[in-house]
Amino acid sequence: MAVMTSHVIAPTATLRAGFVGGGFMAAVHSRGARAAGAGLAGAASSSPRSARSAADRLGLDTAFDSVDALIADADIDVIHICTPNTTHASIARAALEAGKHVICEKPLATTSADAAALVELAAERGLVAAVPFVYRFHPMAREARARVARGESGRLLSVHGAYLQDWLSDRHDDDWRVDVALGGPSRAFADIGSHLVDLAEFVSGDRIVRLNASTRTVYEKRSTNADIATEDLVAVVIELASGAVGTLLVSQVAPGHKNGLSVELSGTDASIRFEQEHPEQLWIGRTDASSIVERDPARLAPDAARLAIVPAGHPMGYQDAFNAFIADAYAAIGGASPEGLPNFDDGLRAVRVTEAVLASAASGTWQEVAA
Ligand SMILES: NC(=O)c1ccc[n+]([C@@H]2O[C@H](COP(=O)([O-])OP(=O)(O)OC[C@H]3O[C@@H](n4cnc5c(N)ncnc54)[C@H](O)[C@@H]3O)[C@@H](O)[C@H]2O)c1
């Protein structure tokens, strides 16, 4: 029988974790795995040399010569997929078919058909299959969710979300994400809009049912990529299942914004706002007087307090949230049912919203989002 966790727990048996990719996220995942008490079995990357470099930098046991060799290793229980977007689906499929639990980066896949097939395969095999929608693991995001769920904001009227970055603001800035062959057909929305959709739906408990989107590609040529077809920014009008409406602005060309993810819900009684660059606080807006709620574990909802690993006034951040995600995913492998663990269903959901965004932008019409 599934067991509910009341706090972030490490699994009872030591898991062995393997990592595919050796960049930014492989480092973040491996820190989380180490914190959760896993054995760090090794990495495979784009080449044996890249795997060696990752293993040395991250303190992993083995540098595998290929992704297939890592997947075939009988001592590995869970595989973390931290590679460019278009490689996720085939690596996740191979890992699940080999009987491994999988933690696959977002976007889970670059088509909803691929993502749906992975959801089905993971369910058939009875394996844990998680996607790092990590912003769910900030205690104050959980606190916002708990306050909405207990009716503090009243009936939901509107959602106002943004995810703004500036690292592609200059026409010379470049990255593999810009290239459809590696990043997939959507860039800004698949890359960061997926987090925004997940967080807005997670905190509100509501679902986007229809949307109308406009995209812009500001630079069709960057330092190495030319004929760029992926979007730099997206503006979306949304309608939710409850009847609430909202807007989402997603941009990687917004100067001064480093990782500006924010979600604000306004209900009949109060507004609640979470900003990931200020994750220790919530803003509660009311017509008579507004207030700031600080992360103080003694005063938070139980699901927020369980993620608050240090007392109030001792700031927590992105890696702490990531460590909590990995700990919960490993707890699920151990048979627990941690609250709010984002799984492949959630990964599929974000891909479906992304497809609706691209379809709307291309046709200039409202699009229904597949349930
Ligand atoms: N959840 C989050 O908060 C978050 C944050 C950033 C990135 N991401 C996601 O993580 C993934 C990786 O992003 P990153 O920033 O680490 O990229 P990165 O460029 O830093 O690293 C990618 C790594 O994958 C390796 N690689 C490339 N092709 C490969 C292949 N075919 N097989 C094996 N290895 C291959 C590269 O050598 C490199 O080491 C992306 O899908 C991205 O969307 C998630």
The ligand as an SDF file (V2000), in Angstrom:
LIG
                    3D

 44 48  0  0  0  0  0  0  0  0999 V2000
   14.2560   21.6200  -14.3490 N   0  0  0  0  0  0  0  0  0  0  0  0
   15.0260   22.6930  -14.4710 C   0  0  0  0  0  0  0  0  0  0  0  0
   15.0030   23.5620  -13.5750 O   0  0  0  0  0  0  0  0  0  0  0  0
   15.9140   22.8580  -15.6660 C   0  0  0  0  0  0  0  0  0  0  0  0
   16.8290   23.9290  -15.7390 C   0  0  0  0  0  0  0  0  0  0  0  0
   17.6870   24.0050  -16.8480 C   0  0  0  0  0  0  0  0  0  0  0  0
   17.5960   23.0620  -17.8600 C   0  0  0  0  0  0  0  0  0  0  0  0
   16.6790   22.0450  -17.7840 N   0  0  0  0  0  0  0  0  0  0  0  0
   16.5930   21.0060  -18.8410 C   0  0  0  0  0  0  0  0  0  0  0  0
   17.7110   20.1330  -18.6880 O   0  0  0  0  0  0  0  0  0  0  0  0
   18.1410   19.6450  -19.9630 C   0  0  0  0  0  0  0  0  0  0  0  0
   19.6470   19.8470  -20.0740 C   0  0  0  0  0  0  0  0  0  0  0  0
   19.9170   21.2290  -19.9850 O   0  0  0  0  0  0  0  0  0  0  0  0
   21.3620   21.7860  -19.5250 P   0  0  0  0  0  0  0  0  0  0  0  0
   21.1370   23.2300  -19.2000 O   0  0  0  0  0  0  0  0  0  0  0  0
   21.9560   20.8810  -18.5400 O   0  0  0  0  0  0  0  0  0  0  0  0
   22.1610   21.6720  -20.9140 O   0  0  0  0  0  0  0  0  0  0  0  0
   23.7530   21.6280  -21.0820 P   0  0  0  0  0  0  0  0  0  0  0  0
   24.0050   22.0970  -22.4680 O   0  0  0  0  0  0  0  0  0  0  0  0
   24.4280   22.3260  -19.9490 O   0  0  0  0  0  0  0  0  0  0  0  0
   24.1040   20.0690  -20.9620 O   0  0  0  0  0  0  0  0  0  0  0  0
   23.6460   19.1260  -21.8920 C   0  0  0  0  0  0  0  0  0  0  0  0
   24.5610   17.9150  -21.7990 C   0  0  0  0  0  0  0  0  0  0  0  0
   24.0490   16.8600  -22.6130 O   0  0  0  0  0  0  0  0  0  0  0  0
   25.1360   16.2830  -23.3450 C   0  0  0  0  0  0  0  0  0  0  0  0
   24.5610   15.6890  -24.5730 N   0  0  0  0  0  0  0  0  0  0  0  0
   24.2180   16.3110  -25.7170 C   0  0  0  0  0  0  0  0  0  0  0  0
   23.6820   15.4250  -26.5950 N   0  0  0  0  0  0  0  0  0  0  0  0
   23.6950   14.2260  -25.9720 C   0  0  0  0  0  0  0  0  0  0  0  0
   23.2900   12.9260  -26.3550 C   0  0  0  0  0  0  0  0  0  0  0  0
   22.7240   12.6910  -27.5560 N   0  0  0  0  0  0  0  0  0  0  0  0
   23.4760   11.9030  -25.4840 N   0  0  0  0  0  0  0  0  0  0  0  0
   24.0370   12.1240  -24.2730 C   0  0  0  0  0  0  0  0  0  0  0  0
   24.4320   13.3360  -23.8460 N   0  0  0  0  0  0  0  0  0  0  0  0
   24.2590   14.3780  -24.6880 C   0  0  0  0  0  0  0  0  0  0  0  0
   26.0950   17.4280  -23.6120 C   0  0  0  0  0  0  0  0  0  0  0  0
   27.3930   16.9590  -23.8680 O   0  0  0  0  0  0  0  0  0  0  0  0
   25.9900   18.1860  -22.2860 C   0  0  0  0  0  0  0  0  0  0  0  0
   26.9070   17.6340  -21.3390 O   0  0  0  0  0  0  0  0  0  0  0  0
   17.3030   20.3890  -21.0100 C   0  0  0  0  0  0  0  0  0  0  0  0
   16.2930   19.5500  -21.5100 O   0  0  0  0  0  0  0  0  0  0  0  0
   16.6830   21.5540  -20.2510 C   0  0  0  0  0  0  0  0  0  0  0  0
   15.3870   21.8970  -20.7320 O   0  0  0  0  0  0  0  0  0  0  0  0
   15.8540   21.9400  -16.6940 C   0  0  0  0  0  0  0  0  0  0  0  0
  1  2  1  0
  2  3  2  0
  2  4  1  0
  4  5  1  0
  4 44  2  0
  5  6  2  0
  6  7  1  0
  7  8  2  0
  8  9  1  0
  8 44  1  0
  9 10  1  0
  9 42  1  0
 10 11  1  0
 11 12  1  0
 11 40  1  0
 12 13  1  0
 13 14  1  0
 14 15  2  0
 14 16  1  0
 14 17  1  0
 17 18  1  0
 18 19  2  0
 18 20  1  0
 18 21  1  0
 21 22  1  0
 22 23  1  0
 23 24  1  0
 23 38  1  0
 24 25  1  0
 25 26  1  0
 25 36  1  0
 26 27  1  0
 26 35  1  0
 27 28  2  0
 28 29  1  0
 29 30  1  0
 29 35  2  0
 30 31  1  0
 30 32  2  0
 32 33  1  0
 33 34  2  0
 34 35  1  0
 36 37  1  0
 36 38  1  0
 38 39  1  0
 40 41  1  0
 40 42  1  0
 42 43  1  0
M  CHG  2   8   1  16  -1
M  END
$$$$
